[in-house]
C-alpha cells in the first residue's frame, strides 16, 4: 500500500469573506463536498464556502449590503433552512440546487430530508425555485405536484495542470468514496484483472483485497488532487447512482479518458461516444475490465470527442443556469 497523503477534513470551516457580487447572485456551498463544490464554482457566480450556515445567517444584512439580491444554496449544508429564512426576510430571492439522485433518497442519511426541507420552504414561499442537476428528475417531481427545474452542471474550471510523478505501468484512478453507490470494490477488481495499479481515495473495508496493491491518495485538496488525476492513464467512475458527475468531466479536460456507468446523461447526445465511454454492467468486474481496455485503446479519439461534447453540454447548462438565476 502506498499513501500519497493521509485524509484531512476541512469540516467545521466557517470563516468566510464576502466576495464581490457584480450581478447580485451569490452561491453558498459546503467546503468538503467535493463534487458539489466543484459544480458551484463551475457556474461562474461568486461562492462562499461554509459547513454550517448558522453563522452566515447572522451576516445576512452584510450580504445584502454587499449587493446580494439572489442566493443559491448548493446542496444543503447544516442550518441551510435558517439561512434561507434569514435571506428571504430581507427580500433576497432564495434558490436551492440538490445534487442527489432519487436512488439515494431513503438510503443515504439526510439526502431525502434535505429535498423535503427545500420543498417545504418552497411551499411556504421562502425558497423561490428548486433545481436538480440530474436529468429526468424534474418531470417526475412535477407529477407529484412539485415545481422543480433541471439545471445541468457546467464544465469545471481548470487551470493548466502539471501531472504528478507516479510509478511506471498502467495507473487507474478510482477517486471515489468507498460507499455502496460508488461501487469502488468492483472497479478495483476490474483493475486487478487487468494487472493495473489502482489509485483510490480511501481503502475499502474488504479483506480479500490486499492493501499493498493500492495507492491511497486520501482526501487531497483540489490543487493537489488534479495533478494526480492528470497522471493517470485512465480513470473509472462506474458508479451505481450518479447525477451529473464532475470528476469525469475534469478527467477528460485533463486529457485522461474516464469510463462511466450509464447512470447520468453525460455524452448521451453522441451515441458512439456514449458507447465507447460507458459500460452497461456496472456491477460486473469483467465487463468493466473489457470496457476499460477498449476505451484506453481509443484514448485520443475519446478525449477529442469528449472535448466537443462537453462544450455543447456547457452551452446548454449555461443557458439553464441563467434562466434559473436571472429570469
C-alpha positions as CSV (number, residue, x, y, z in Angstrom):
1,X,0.0,0.0,0.0
2,X,1.2,3.5,-0.8
3,X,-0.1,6.7,0.8
4,X,0.1,9.9,-1.1
5,X,-1.4,11.9,1.7
6,X,-3.4,11.0,4.7
7,X,-7.0,12.1,4.6
8,X,-7.6,15.6,6.0
9,X,-11.0,17.2,6.5
10,X,-11.9,20.8,6.5
11,X,-15.1,20.1,8.4
12,X,-16.0,23.0,10.6
13,X,-14.7,25.6,8.2
14,X,-16.9,28.6,8.8
15,X,-14.6,31.5,8.2
16,X,-15.6,33.5,5.1
17,X,-15.1,36.7,3.2
18,X,-17.8,38.3,1.2
19,X,-16.6,38.3,-2.4
20,X,-17.5,40.9,-5.0
21,X,-21.1,40.4,-6.2
22,X,-21.2,42.0,-9.7
23,X,-24.5,40.5,-10.8
24,X,-26.3,40.2,-7.5
25,X,-26.0,36.4,-7.4
26,X,-24.2,34.6,-4.6
27,X,-23.8,30.8,-4.2
28,X,-23.2,29.0,-0.9
29,X,-21.7,25.5,-0.7
30,X,-20.1,23.1,1.8
31,X,-16.2,23.2,1.6
32,X,-15.9,19.4,2.0
33,X,-18.4,18.2,-0.6
34,X,-16.0,17.9,-3.5
35,X,-18.4,17.4,-6.4
36,X,-20.9,20.0,-5.2
37,X,-18.1,22.5,-4.5
38,X,-16.6,22.0,-8.0
39,X,-20.0,22.3,-9.5
40,X,-20.8,25.5,-7.7
41,X,-17.6,27.2,-8.9
42,X,-18.3,25.9,-12.4
43,X,-21.4,28.1,-12.6
44,X,-19.1,31.1,-12.5
45,X,-21.0,33.1,-9.9
46,X,-19.3,34.1,-6.6
47,X,-19.2,31.4,-3.9
48,X,-19.0,31.4,-0.1
49,X,-18.0,28.1,1.5
50,X,-19.3,27.1,4.8
51,X,-20.0,23.8,6.5
52,X,-22.6,25.4,8.9
53,X,-24.8,28.3,7.6
54,X,-25.9,29.4,11.1
55,X,-23.0,31.9,11.3
56,X,-23.6,33.1,7.8
57,X,-27.3,33.7,8.7
58,X,-26.1,36.3,11.3
59,X,-24.4,38.2,8.4
60,X,-27.5,38.3,6.2
61,X,-27.7,42.1,6.3
62,X,-24.0,42.3,5.4
63,X,-24.6,40.1,2.3
64,X,-27.4,42.4,1.2
65,X,-25.3,45.4,1.8
66,X,-22.6,43.8,-0.5
67,X,-25.2,43.6,-3.3
68,X,-26.7,40.1,-2.9
69,X,-30.1,40.0,-4.5
70,X,-30.3,36.3,-5.2
71,X,-28.7,33.5,-3.2
72,X,-28.3,29.9,-4.4
73,X,-27.8,27.2,-1.8
74,X,-25.9,24.4,-3.5
75,X,-26.6,21.1,-1.7
76,X,-28.0,21.6,1.8
77,X,-25.3,22.4,4.4
78,X,-26.1,22.4,8.1
79,X,-28.6,25.1,9.1
80,X,-29.4,25.8,5.4
81,X,-33.1,26.4,6.3
82,X,-32.2,29.0,8.9
83,X,-30.0,30.8,6.3
84,X,-32.8,30.6,3.7
85,X,-35.2,32.2,6.2
86,X,-32.8,34.9,7.1
87,X,-32.2,35.9,3.5
88,X,-35.8,35.7,2.4
89,X,-36.8,38.0,5.3
90,X,-34.6,40.7,3.7
91,X,-36.4,40.2,0.3
92,X,-33.5,38.2,-1.2
93,X,-34.5,35.7,-3.8
94,X,-33.6,32.2,-2.4
95,X,-32.8,29.3,-4.8
96,X,-31.7,25.8,-4.0
97,X,-30.0,23.1,-6.0
98,X,-29.9,19.4,-5.0
99,X,-27.2,17.1,-6.3
100,X,-28.5,13.8,-5.0
101,X,-30.2,11.1,-7.0
102,X,-33.6,9.6,-6.1
103,X,-31.7,6.3,-5.7
104,X,-30.0,7.8,-2.6
105,X,-33.3,9.1,-1.1
106,X,-34.3,6.9,1.9
107,X,-30.9,5.2,1.8
108,X,-28.1,7.7,2.2
109,X,-28.7,9.6,5.5
110,X,-30.1,13.1,5.1
111,X,-30.5,13.2,1.4
112,X,-34.2,12.8,1.2
113,X,-34.7,15.0,4.3
114,X,-32.7,17.8,2.5
115,X,-35.0,17.7,-0.5
116,X,-38.1,17.5,1.7
117,X,-36.9,20.7,3.6
118,X,-36.4,22.5,0.3
119,X,-39.9,21.5,-0.8
120,X,-41.5,22.7,2.4
121,X,-39.7,26.0,2.2
122,X,-40.7,26.4,-1.4
123,X,-44.4,25.7,-0.5
124,X,-44.1,28.3,2.3
125,X,-42.7,30.9,-0.2
126,X,-39.3,31.1,1.4
127,X,-37.5,29.3,-1.5
128,X,-38.4,30.8,-4.8
129,X,-37.2,27.9,-7.0
130,X,-35.6,24.4,-6.7
131,X,-33.3,22.8,-9.3
132,X,-31.8,19.4,-9.7
133,X,-28.7,18.7,-11.7
134,X,-29.9,15.2,-12.6
135,X,-31.7,14.8,-15.9
136,X,-35.1,13.2,-15.9
137,X,-35.9,14.0,-12.3
138,X,-37.7,17.4,-12.6
139,X,-40.7,16.0,-14.6
140,X,-41.1,13.1,-12.1
141,X,-41.3,15.6,-9.2
142,X,-43.8,17.7,-11.2
143,X,-46.0,14.7,-11.4
144,X,-46.1,14.8,-7.6
145,X,-47.1,18.4,-7.6
146,X,-43.6,19.9,-7.0
147,X,-42.3,22.6,-9.4
148,X,-38.6,21.7,-9.9
149,X,-36.4,22.6,-12.8
150,X,-33.4,20.8,-14.3
151,X,-30.1,22.7,-14.4
152,X,-27.2,20.6,-15.6
153,X,-23.7,21.1,-14.2
154,X,-21.4,23.2,-16.3
155,X,-17.9,22.0,-17.1
156,X,-15.4,22.6,-14.3
157,X,-12.9,25.5,-14.3
158,X,-9.3,24.1,-14.7
159,X,-6.0,26.0,-14.8
160,X,-3.1,24.3,-16.6
161,X,-2.1,21.2,-14.6
162,X,1.4,19.5,-14.4
163,X,0.8,15.8,-13.9
164,X,2.2,14.3,-10.7
165,X,5.1,11.7,-10.9
166,X,3.7,8.2,-10.5
167,X,5.1,4.7,-10.9
168,X,5.6,3.2,-14.3
169,X,2.9,0.9,-15.6
170,X,-0.8,1.4,-16.2
171,X,-2.3,3.5,-13.5
172,X,-6.0,3.6,-12.9
173,X,-7.7,6.4,-10.9
174,X,-10.7,5.3,-8.9
175,X,-11.2,8.5,-7.0
176,X,-14.4,7.7,-5.2
177,X,-15.5,7.3,-1.6
178,X,-15.9,3.6,-0.8
179,X,-19.6,3.7,-0.2
180,X,-22.3,1.5,-1.7
181,X,-23.3,3.6,-4.7
182,X,-19.7,4.4,-5.7
183,X,-19.0,0.7,-6.5
184,X,-15.3,1.1,-5.6
185,X,-14.6,-2.6,-4.9
186,X,-16.0,-3.8,-8.2
187,X,-13.8,-1.3,-10.1
188,X,-10.7,-2.3,-8.1
189,X,-11.4,-5.9,-9.1
190,X,-11.6,-4.9,-12.7
191,X,-8.2,-3.1,-12.4
192,X,-6.7,-6.2,-10.7
193,X,-7.9,-8.4,-13.5
194,X,-6.0,-6.2,-16.0
195,X,-2.9,-6.2,-13.8
196,X,-3.1,-2.4,-13.4
197,X,-2.4,-0.2,-10.4
198,X,-5.4,1.3,-8.6
199,X,-5.2,4.8,-7.1
200,X,-8.1,5.2,-4.6
201,X,-9.3,7.9,-2.3
202,X,-9.6,5.5,0.6
203,X,-9.2,1.8,1.3
204,X,-12.5,-0.2,1.1
205,X,-13.1,-2.4,4.1
206,X,-12.7,-5.6,2.1
207,X,-10.4,-8.3,3.5
208,X,-9.8,-10.1,0.2
209,X,-8.1,-7.0,-1.4
210,X,-4.5,-6.5,-0.4
211,X,-3.6,-3.1,0.8
212,X,-0.2,-3.5,-0.9
213,X,-1.9,-3.4,-4.3
214,X,-3.5,0.1,-3.7
215,X,-2.2,3.6,-3.8
216,X,-4.3,5.5,-1.3
217,X,-4.5,9.2,-2.1
218,X,-6.6,10.4,0.8
219,X,-8.9,13.4,0.5
220,X,-6.5,15.7,-1.3
221,X,-7.2,19.4,-1.7
222,X,-8.2,20.1,-5.3
223,X,-4.9,21.7,-6.3
224,X,-3.1,18.5,-5.2
225,X,-5.7,16.1,-6.5
226,X,-5.8,17.4,-10.1
227,X,-2.1,16.6,-10.8
228,X,-2.6,13.0,-9.6
229,X,-5.7,12.7,-11.7
230,X,-3.8,14.1,-14.7
231,X,-1.1,11.4,-14.2
232,X,-3.5,8.5,-14.7
233,X,-3.7,6.5,-17.8
234,X,-7.4,6.2,-17.3
235,X,-10.0,6.9,-14.6
236,X,-13.1,4.9,-13.6
237,X,-16.4,6.4,-12.5
238,X,-18.5,3.3,-12.9
239,X,-21.0,4.1,-10.1
240,X,-24.4,2.6,-9.3
241,X,-26.0,6.0,-8.8
242,X,-25.0,9.3,-10.4
243,X,-26.4,12.8,-11.1
244,X,-24.2,14.9,-13.4
245,X,-20.7,13.9,-12.3
246,X,-17.9,16.5,-12.2
247,X,-14.9,14.1,-11.9
248,X,-15.3,12.5,-15.4
249,X,-15.6,16.0,-16.9
250,X,-12.4,17.0,-15.1
251,X,-10.7,13.8,-16.3
252,X,-11.4,14.4,-20.0
253,X,-10.4,18.1,-19.7
254,X,-7.1,16.9,-18.3
255,X,-6.7,14.6,-21.3
256,X,-7.4,11.4,-19.4
257,X,-10.3,9.1,-20.6
258,X,-12.8,8.1,-18.0
259,X,-15.1,5.0,-18.1
260,X,-18.5,5.7,-16.6
261,X,-21.7,3.8,-15.9
262,X,-24.9,4.7,-17.7
263,X,-26.5,6.4,-14.7
264,X,-26.1,10.0,-16.0
265,X,-26.7,11.7,-19.3
266,X,-23.1,12.7,-19.9
267,X,-22.3,12.2,-23.6
268,X,-25.7,10.8,-24.4
269,X,-26.0,13.3,-27.3
270,X,-23.2,11.4,-29.1
271,X,-24.2,7.7,-29.3
272,X,-20.8,6.5,-30.5
273,X,-19.0,8.4,-27.7
274,X,-21.6,7.2,-25.2
275,X,-21.0,3.6,-26.2
276,X,-17.2,4.0,-26.0
277,X,-17.1,5.8,-22.6
278,X,-19.7,3.8,-20.7
279,X,-20.4,0.2,-19.5
280,X,-23.9,-1.1,-19.1
281,X,-23.0,-3.7,-16.4
282,X,-21.8,-1.5,-13.6
283,X,-21.6,-4.4,-11.1
284,X,-19.6,-6.8,-13.4
285,X,-15.8,-6.6,-13.0
286,X,-15.2,-8.5,-16.2
287,X,-17.4,-6.1,-18.2
288,X,-15.7,-3.1,-16.6
289,X,-12.3,-4.6,-17.4
290,X,-13.2,-5.2,-21.1
291,X,-14.7,-1.7,-21.5
292,X,-11.7,-0.1,-19.8
293,X,-9.3,-1.8,-22.2
294,X,-11.4,-0.8,-25.1
295,X,-11.6,2.9,-24.0
296,X,-7.9,3.1,-23.3
297,X,-7.1,1.7,-26.8
298,X,-9.2,4.6,-28.2
299,X,-7.8,7.2,-25.8
300,X,-7.1,10.0,-28.2
301,X,-10.4,9.7,-30.0
302,X,-12.4,9.7,-26.8
303,X,-10.6,12.7,-25.4
304,X,-11.0,14.7,-28.6
305,X,-14.7,13.9,-29.0
306,X,-15.4,14.4,-25.3
307,X,-14.0,17.9,-25.5
308,X,-16.5,18.8,-28.2
309,X,-19.4,17.1,-26.4
310,X,-18.6,18.9,-23.2
311,X,-18.6,22.3,-24.9
312,X,-22.0,21.6,-26.4
313,X,-23.3,20.5,-23.0
314,X,-21.8,23.5,-21.3
315,X,-23.7,25.9,-23.6
316,X,-27.0,24.2,-22.7
317,X,-26.2,24.2,-18.9
318,X,-25.1,27.8,-19.0
319,X,-28.5,28.8,-20.6
320,X,-30.3,26.7,-17.9
321,X,-28.3,28.4,-15.2
322,X,-29.0,31.9,-16.5
323,X,-32.7,31.2,-16.8
324,X,-32.7,29.8,-13.2
325,X,-30.8,32.7,-11.6
326,X,-31.8,35.6,-13.8
327,X,-35.3,35.0,-15.1
